[in-house]
Amino acid sequence: MKVLMFGWEFPPHITGGLGTASYGLTKGLVKHDVDIIFVVPKAYGDEDQRAARIVNASDIPVNYKSKEIQEFYHRMTYLEVGSSIMPYVDPIEFENLHQEEGKLLKEKEHLVLGEKYDFSGKYGANLMEEVARYALVGASIAKQFDFDVIHAHDWLTYSAGVAAKELTGKPLVVHMHATEYDRSGEGRVNSNVFDLEKMGMDQADLVIPVSNLTRNTVISKYGIDPSKVKTVHNAIEPVEQADLEVKRSVKEKVVTFLGRLTFQKGPEYFVEAAKKILEKDKNVRFVMAGNGDMMNQLIRRVAELKIADRFHFTGFLKGEDVDKMFLLSDVFVMPSVSEPFGLVPLEAMRSNVPVVISKQSGVAEVLKHALKVDFWDVDGMADAIYGLLHYESLSNMFKVEGKEEVENLKWEHAAEKIKELYQEVISN
Amino acid sequence: MRSICFYFQVHQPYRIKDYRFFNMGNDHYYDDEYLNKSIVERVAQKSYLPMNNLLLDLITKHGKDFKVSFSITGLALDQFEQYTPEVLESFKKLAATGQVEFLAETYAHSLVSLKDDGEFKRQVEMHKSKIKELFGVEPVTFRNTELIYSDDVGSKVAELGFDTMLTEGAKHVLGWKSPNYLYNHPEHKNLKLLLKNFRLSDDVAFRFSSQSWSEWPLTTDKYLQWLKQVEKDEQVVNLFMDYETFGEHQWAESGIFEFMRILPTKIIEDGEFEFKTPAEIAKEAKPVSELHVPYPISWADEERDVTAWLGNEMQDEAFDKLYALTEKMKGINDEKMQADWLKLQASDHFYYMCTKWFADGDVHEYFNPYPSPYEAFINYMNVLSDFQIRVNDMTENTETPVQFEEGKLNIDFSELQKMTAAQMKKLIAQIDVEDLAKVKANVSTEVNEKIEKYLGKRKEKALADLEEVKSFSKEQLDKTKKLIQRFL
């Protein structure tokens, strides 16, 4: 079986969970004898080609004189919007982006419809321009390769998937890693992104959300026919545990939040829970690792609550620093307001750190050895953290059994389900 | 003739409310009053009241030919008093027929038989007197929480003076032996054991309404045939089950009440069996052999062991921390403290923390108020931590000690002066020597003389032997005063 897969990023060049998930999935599929052509906007040449044949969209010429391409382009013109859409904002780029005003797509028509296009493959100010160009590339690629099914990851690639489907008549599977509702929250939804998401799912033969939570959103907010929406939970790639030596510099127990400091991740609930715990027990330190548009507001709140001597901000962590942070942590908390899946708690558990997660996360649907609370239930969250810090038998059980549980969440299993779903759409 | 022995278990724990760690030290009220009340009321309506009426009708109809036995935990009785006195009344009516035997168990439906002999004894005695007080009969047969039994538990029960005990006819203990005989303890030969026939009991208790069961629907005729298949020379078929089976586990719509209304009549008419209570069987039948049970068994799950309550790290930590308080609790006379101490010992709290079903993805949701064993554990430990604080506050001498000689205490022991000779003797017989010394140091010469008059030789010697009590708190004196008031 051959799959034409459209993604936005591929390791090692990733900024968010999307790339990690796409990679894990392709590796899982290879184990089930599925061949994958993986298209990314920009390939750097050092991607892992064992799992998939990586196709660099930047190398694909678009025949702009082709009638089909022209027609397709004209139907896409609703994409002409400003550029303040940041789906998976890289914290490093965060500040620059805020200052930059994008140009209208119309003005860039000559670029988009050019013979070749140099994608950045990031989530920059010209994102919409890149998305439009990517769709045209999708159409061109579809004609060059031979495959049985098309699989597109998230809205950025949906247009490409739809174009490929229209040109080849092959079934389209769209994967929903995160919806616009998760990223922006109710009332702040970007209608252009919403339209793109809905268009992709409407055109698709099958929609795969990463959790039942996301499945509900897809059905209730986007009005997608439930019979073609089938959940496949994400999994986690096993890693060689790096031999890190970290010396604890504080004698207090450490409770950690790790994620973007944005509405979606619910960092403010973590701050309030910290306050509740510190009122009872001074021997705890709280660490907030991450960056984002709520940073300043959170710092002010911590000061206002007078807990700054026990509450620490580290800024954005990556790579080895993340592993080190886990080694120093006694409890990890993910209070997300809306988390389609949520990979970080699995990484924490893999490092023997017990976790408290919000019930509004997809990962809560698959985990047993985690304490689950509603994100708004600050009392419940504080109590769960306190329990893990004070009752040793509980944290011991979580360390041992949680690790085992995570090790059994393999991409291989998820990929098996997806292969079955491919077979279904192909035979229909 | 073969006998049939019905025994029904009645128990309701006090469920704990959502208790956060920041409640510790401030909030000493642990009950989920709403939940407890609504469950007890619901089960009363659906099960206890209709089934009691049904049994009462059967006894009226068949007279001495129909008998049953009950064990009702102290915690359940307390809740009936609190929420559904009509249930208590209806049990009293059953008791008044004389055809119903009431068994003894631990007051709190606790697991203390596996932990502390002294506390075990105390709770059994407490339960015995509660049953006597309510139903006018002293229990002579013992059943342990969840039918937990081992040679060791059996010894303790025998030492408490019981000569009959109920337990599970666990396959792994019986081997080829039949549960339908009377057995006895290997050392305490006088302790006779009645073993549950788990197949016939569970056919009613667990399988009755299960449509996937090949024998569904279970009719009284079919069940009678099964009973009759029991070998003619066997002694007794012990049908032990939770009383909530009727109307709660098996809904009224399943026909369970009709089944139970008709079955006894059919059995009596058939004439091959007679209904007996455990005490009657123990008196009339002779044990056929000894039964060795080196490790505790129970009537729970396939394993028939105690792993539903103890064994995972959380259960063991909670259990050990709870019973670490036993010694200190002996010195605490506070009524609410003692009540909480019992409520916290209920086996149910440990059952909620069980992870063995959780791992299989199977959920034992029935009557379990928690979404997972972890929440159950945290909530229980929060409450237990608060309880610990209270125990320590009451036992550690946190207040400034008051010196004997200073005599500045504002405690008035003038009641002593008004006591009659009989009251005085009773008080002296029961009061702790140390408390007596405190009292003597704080009363007038006149009262002291009165005390000494009734002291008696033994107490006199004990007082003389008492090491000098250097100091004690006002709180302790208050407690002693309360004790004295009880004898007035």
Interface residues (C-beta under 8 A of the other chain):
Chain A: K276 I277 E279 K280 K368 H369 L371 K372 D379 G380 A382 D383 A384 Y386 G387 H390 Y391 E392 S393 L394 N396 M397 F398
Chain B: R20 F21 F22 M24 N312 E313 M314 D316 E317 A318 T355 F358 A359 P371 S372 Y374 E375 F377 I378 M381 N382 S385
